[in-house]
Amino acid sequence: MRNKVDLIYTIMNIAVNTRLLLRDKMEGIGWFTYETIKRVVKAHPEHNFLFIFDRPYDKDFVFSDNVKAVYTKIPCRHPFLWYLWFRILIPPILRRHKIDLFISPDGFNVPKSIKSYIVVHDINFVHFPENVPYFERKFYQWFMPKYIKDCCRLGTVSEFSKNDIVKTYKITPEKVDVLCNGASEEFIPLNSQEKDSIKKEITGGSDYFLFVGALNPRKNISRLLEAFDNFCKETKNDVKLVIAGTPMFSTKCYNSSFQNMEYKERVLFIGRQSRKDLGRITAAALAMVYPSTFEGFGIPIVEAMNCDVPVITSNITSMPEVSGDAAILIDPYSIESISQALIKMVDDKDLRNSLIEKGRIQRIKYTWEKAATLLWESIEKCL
């Protein structure tokens, strides 16, 4: 048994950047923060956690008795405010609360005088700078090398991202740990009657392909729309395309393609959905179509597999790693490749069933419980 001195020594004060915990507004990094940090603080009541928000916070995000929360009263939603928040406002808070380690699940960091651990999910801005607004792009290009250099350690969500970060920033691989993402508990299979009810609600009863994600250029919506138009021309069915998500920057990346479609009436933009509704909509889909041109992970792939829904996804970056052999892999730059995969998915029931079975095996690798465990094991190397 540890003595009293040992117990006192092991109690740590840990601050967490929780600015992306926003009720009904979370994207991928927000869900990573929510699902992993919730489990970490509950599993480690021996430590004290300070959650730092940039606006009034939902009390449900204070997960346990060992968590205190503060907010800065200045929203952190613009590059100029990112600088103000992380480099000027946060350090005094950390000193006042005698913080031993600052954790930032969105990759942003505080000055190097404070010990920190960051999670860098991907560095798409390096490879596709034209897809990132000017001020955000300049901020990432200037500060991300500093963030990565100054942190005690960092995590990322796939082997692809680790290799990309190590190569781009020329850091030792030993500084980077591979974590993962998972699927929330709302993503479960449904029976035939439940699926029919959802299809009637969403598409009037038709089968549908589903895309989920923020509508930005790298999600490749434009080519998906053109491929779906070709699919409609070559097949005789009433399968629809449902797109769940909201524009991140603008709709220019897909508006022209949509307006030029011959079968645009078969495309349904349903906007952002609650997790409960998105779980139901995913589980009723004929297939998940995720033709992104760049991903650090690709959470919708795992969410579909957890719903027993087959997947079509890209053959580049992290997506083959995450999907394994449980998906049809396509060339995201080829409209023909995408459209042929759509046709194959509709025509071949045996293929769909095979992908579902393989998905049941592949999804075991990616759970939020595993993600939280890997995150804490990585953080402990700093403590």
C-alpha positions in Angstrom: 0.0 0.0 0.0 1.3 3.5 -0.9 2.0 5.8 2.0 0.5 9.2 2.5 3.5 11.0 0.9 3.1 8.9 -2.3 -0.6 9.6 -2.5 -0.1 13.3 -2.2 2.6 13.1 -4.9 0.4 11.3 -7.4 -2.5 13.8 -7.2 -2.2 15.9 -10.4 -4.0 19.1 -11.4 -4.9 18.7 -15.1 -6.5 21.3 -17.3 -8.4 20.4 -20.5 -9.3 22.7 -23.4 -13.0 21.9 -23.7 -14.1 24.8 -26.0 -15.5 22.4 -28.6 -18.0 20.8 -26.2 -21.1 22.5 -27.6 -24.6 21.1 -27.1 -26.0 20.0 -30.5 -23.1 21.6 -32.4 -20.2 19.2 -32.2 -18.2 17.8 -35.1 -15.6 15.1 -35.1 -13.0 16.7 -32.7 -15.8 17.8 -30.4 -17.1 14.2 -30.2 -13.5 12.9 -29.6 -13.2 15.3 -26.7 -16.5 14.4 -25.3 -16.2 10.6 -25.5 -12.6 10.3 -24.4 -12.3 13.0 -21.7 -15.6 11.9 -20.1 -14.2 8.4 -19.6 -10.8 9.6 -18.5 -12.0 11.9 -15.7 -14.4 9.2 -14.4 -11.7 6.5 -14.5 -9.2 8.7 -12.6 -10.9 10.3 -9.6 -7.5 10.5 -7.9 -6.7 13.6 -10.2 -8.3 17.0 -10.3 -9.5 18.3 -13.7 -10.2 21.8 -14.8 -12.3 22.2 -17.9 -11.8 25.5 -19.7 -14.7 26.8 -21.9 -14.9 29.9 -24.1 -18.6 30.5 -23.3 -21.2 29.6 -20.8 -21.2 25.8 -20.7 -23.8 23.0 -20.4 -23.7 21.5 -16.9 -23.9 18.0 -18.4 -20.3 18.5 -19.6 -19.0 18.6 -16.1 -18.8 14.8 -15.9 -17.9 14.0 -12.3 -17.0 15.5 -8.9 -13.3 15.7 -9.7 -14.0 18.3 -12.4 -14.2 22.1 -12.1 -15.1 24.3 -15.0 -14.3 27.9 -15.9 -15.1 30.0 -19.0 -13.2 33.0 -20.3 -16.3 35.0 -21.5 -14.5 35.6 -24.8 -15.6 33.2 -27.6 -12.6 31.5 -29.3 -13.9 31.3 -32.9 -11.5 33.3 -35.1 -7.7 33.1 -35.6 -7.2 36.5 -33.8 -9.2 35.2 -30.9 -7.4 31.8 -31.0 -4.2 33.7 -30.3 -5.7 35.7 -27.5 -7.3 32.7 -25.9 -4.4 30.2 -26.0 -1.4 32.6 -25.6 -2.8 35.3 -23.4 -6.0 34.3 -21.5 -5.3 30.7 -20.7 -1.8 30.9 -19.1 -2.9 33.0 -16.1 -5.7 30.6 -15.5 -3.3 27.6 -15.5 -1.0 29.3 -13.1 -3.8 30.4 -10.8 -5.1 26.8 -10.5 -1.5 25.4 -10.2 -2.0 23.1 -13.3 0.6 20.4 -13.8 -0.5 19.5 -17.4 -2.6 21.2 -20.1 -4.4 18.9 -22.5 -5.7 20.2 -25.8 -7.8 17.7 -27.8 -8.0 20.1 -30.8 -4.3 20.5 -31.4 -3.9 24.1 -30.2 -1.4 24.9 -27.5 -0.2 27.3 -24.8 3.3 28.8 -24.5 6.1 26.2 -24.0 6.7 27.3 -20.4 3.6 25.2 -19.5 3.7 21.4 -19.9 1.2 20.4 -22.5 -0.2 17.4 -24.3 -2.0 17.9 -27.6 -4.0 15.8 -30.1 -3.5 16.6 -33.7 -6.2 14.8 -35.7 -4.8 15.6 -39.2 -2.8 18.3 -41.0 -5.0 18.7 -44.1 -4.2 22.4 -44.3 -0.7 21.4 -45.3 -1.8 19.4 -48.2 -4.9 21.4 -49.3 -4.2 25.0 -48.2 -6.6 26.3 -50.8 -9.5 24.7 -49.0 -8.9 26.6 -45.8 -9.9 30.3 -45.3 -6.9 32.7 -45.5 -6.6 33.7 -41.9 -7.1 30.2 -40.6 -4.6 28.8 -43.1 -1.9 31.4 -42.1 -2.6 30.7 -38.4 -2.1 26.9 -38.8 1.0 27.3 -41.0 2.7 29.6 -38.4 1.6 28.1 -35.1 1.2 24.3 -35.7 5.0 23.7 -36.0 5.4 25.6 -32.7 2.5 23.7 -31.0 4.1 20.4 -32.0 7.6 21.3 -31.0 6.5 22.8 -27.6 4.3 20.0 -26.4 5.5 17.3 -24.1 3.9 14.7 -26.2 1.1 14.4 -28.8 -1.5 11.9 -29.9 -3.2 11.4 -33.3 -5.9 9.1 -34.5 -4.4 6.9 -37.1 -1.1 5.5 -38.3 -1.5 7.5 -41.5 -1.7 10.8 -39.5 1.2 9.8 -37.3 3.4 9.2 -40.3 2.2 12.4 -42.0 3.0 14.5 -38.9 6.4 12.9 -38.3 7.4 13.4 -41.9 6.0 17.0 -42.3 7.4 18.4 -39.0 10.5 16.2 -38.8 9.9 15.0 -35.3 10.9 11.7 -33.7 8.2 9.1 -34.1 8.6 8.2 -30.4 6.9 11.6 -29.5 3.6 10.6 -31.2 1.1 8.0 -30.0 -1.6 6.6 -32.2 -5.0 6.8 -30.6 -8.3 6.1 -32.3 -11.9 7.2 -32.6 -15.1 5.3 -32.0 -18.9 5.3 -32.5 -21.3 6.6 -30.0 -23.9 4.4 -28.4 -26.7 5.8 -30.6 -25.2 3.9 -33.6 -26.7 0.4 -33.5 -28.4 -1.9 -36.0 -32.2 -1.6 -36.5 -34.7 -4.2 -37.6 -36.5 -4.1 -40.9 -39.6 -2.5 -39.5 -37.6 0.3 -37.9 -35.7 0.9 -41.1 -38.9 1.1 -43.2 -40.3 3.7 -40.8 -37.2 5.9 -41.1 -37.0 5.5 -44.9 -40.7 6.6 -45.1 -39.9 9.6 -43.0 -36.7 10.6 -44.8 -37.2 9.6 -48.5 -40.9 8.6 -48.7 -39.9 4.9 -48.5 -37.0 4.7 -50.9 -33.6 3.2 -50.2 -30.8 5.8 -49.9 -27.1 6.3 -49.9 -25.9 8.4 -47.0 -23.1 10.9 -46.7 -22.3 12.4 -43.2 -20.0 15.3 -42.5 -19.3 19.0 -42.6 -19.7 20.1 -46.2 -16.3 21.5 -47.0 -14.2 20.9 -50.2 -12.2 18.0 -49.0 -15.4 16.0 -48.4 -15.7 15.8 -52.2 -19.4 16.5 -52.4 -19.1 17.8 -55.9 -17.8 14.6 -57.4 -20.2 12.6 -55.3 -23.1 14.5 -56.8 -21.8 14.0 -60.3 -21.3 10.3 -59.7 -24.7 9.9 -58.2 -26.2 11.6 -61.3 -24.4 9.0 -63.5 -25.7 6.3 -61.2 -29.2 7.5 -61.8 -28.8 7.6 -65.5 -27.4 4.0 -65.7 -29.8 2.3 -63.3 -33.5 1.8 -63.0 -34.4 2.4 -59.4 -35.5 5.1 -57.1 -32.5 5.1 -54.7 -31.9 8.5 -53.2 -28.8 10.3 -51.9 -29.1 11.8 -48.4 -26.5 14.3 -47.3 -26.4 15.1 -43.6 -24.2 18.0 -42.6 -23.9 21.8 -42.9 -21.5 23.9 -44.9 -18.3 24.7 -43.0 -17.0 27.5 -45.2 -19.4 28.0 -48.2 -21.5 26.0 -50.6 -19.3 26.9 -53.7 -17.6 23.6 -53.5 -20.7 21.7 -54.7 -23.3 24.2 -55.8 -22.4 24.1 -59.5 -22.4 20.3 -59.6 -25.8 20.2 -57.9 -27.3 22.8 -60.3 -26.1 20.8 -63.3 -27.6 17.5 -62.1 -30.3 15.9 -64.2 -31.6 14.0 -61.1 -31.2 16.6 -58.5 -34.6 15.9 -57.1 -33.3 12.6 -55.8 -30.7 14.4 -53.6 -31.8 15.4 -50.1 -29.8 17.8 -48.0 -31.1 17.3 -44.4 -28.6 19.4 -42.5 -27.1 18.7 -39.1 -28.8 16.0 -37.1 -28.8 15.1 -33.4 -26.8 12.1 -32.5 -29.9 10.1 -31.8 -31.5 11.0 -35.2 -28.2 10.5 -37.0 -27.8 7.0 -35.5 -31.3 6.1 -36.8 -30.7 7.6 -40.3 -27.3 5.8 -40.6 -28.8 2.5 -39.6 -31.5 2.7 -42.2 -29.2 3.6 -45.1 -28.5 1.2 -48.0 -24.8 2.2 -47.6 -22.5 4.9 -46.3 -20.7 6.8 -49.0 -17.6 8.6 -47.8 -15.5 9.7 -50.8 -13.3 12.3 -48.9 -10.0 13.4 -50.4 -8.3 13.6 -47.0 -9.1 12.3 -43.6 -7.1 11.7 -40.4 -9.6 9.1 -39.5 -13.2 9.2 -40.8 -15.7 8.6 -37.9 -18.7 8.0 -40.1 -17.0 4.9 -41.5 -17.0 3.3 -38.0 -20.5 4.6 -37.2 -21.8 2.8 -40.3 -20.1 -0.4 -39.4 -21.6 -0.2 -35.9 -25.0 0.0 -37.6 -24.4 -3.0 -39.9 -24.4 -0.7 -42.9 -21.9 -1.3 -45.7 -19.4 1.4 -46.7 -18.0 3.0 -49.8 -14.9 5.1 -49.1 -11.7 6.4 -50.5 -8.5 4.4 -51.2 -6.2 7.2 -49.8 -5.0 8.7 -46.5 -6.5 7.0 -43.4 -9.6 5.6 -44.9 -8.2 2.2 -46.1 -6.7 1.8 -42.6 -9.9 2.5 -40.8 -12.2 0.5 -43.1 -9.9 -2.5 -43.6 -11.5 -5.0 -45.9 -15.0 -3.9 -44.8 -15.6 -1.4 -47.6 -15.6 -0.8 -51.3 -12.6 1.4 -51.9 -12.8 4.0 -54.6 -10.6 6.6 -56.3 -12.1 9.8 -54.9 -10.8 11.8 -57.9 -12.6 9.6 -60.3 -16.4 10.2 -60.8 -16.5 6.9 -62.7 -15.0 5.0 -59.8 -17.5 6.4 -57.4 -20.5 5.8 -59.7 -19.5 2.2 -60.4 -19.2 1.5 -56.6 -22.7 2.9 -56.2 -24.0 0.6 -58.9 -22.1 -2.4 -57.5 -23.5 -1.7 -54.0 -27.1 -1.7 -55.2 -26.8 -4.7 -57.6 -24.9 -7.1 -55.4 -26.7 -8.1 -52.2 -24.1 -10.8 -51.4 -21.4 -8.1 -51.5 -23.4 -5.9 -49.1 -23.9 -8.8 -46.7 -20.2 -9.7 -46.9 -19.2 -6.1 -46.1 -21.5 -6.0 -43.2 -20.0 -9.2 -41.7 -16.5 -7.8 -42.2 -17.5 -4.5 -40.6 -18.6 -6.4 -37.5 -15.0 -7.6 -37.1 -13.4 -4.3 -38.1 -15.4 -2.1 -35.8 -14.1 -3.9 -32.7 -10.8 -2.1 -33.3 -12.4 1.3 -32.8 -14.3 2.0 -29.7 -14.5 5.1 -27.4 -13.4 2.9 -24.5 -10.3 2.0 -26.3 -9.7 5.6 -27.4 -9.9 6.8 -23.8 -7.6 4.1 -22.6 -5.0 4.9 -25.3 -5.3 8.6 -24.6 -4.7 8.2 -20.9 -1.7 5.9 -21.5 -0.2 8.5 -23.7 -0.9 11.3 -21.3 0.7 9.4 -18.5 4.0 9.5 -20.3 3.9 13.3 -19.6 2.9 12.9 -16.0 
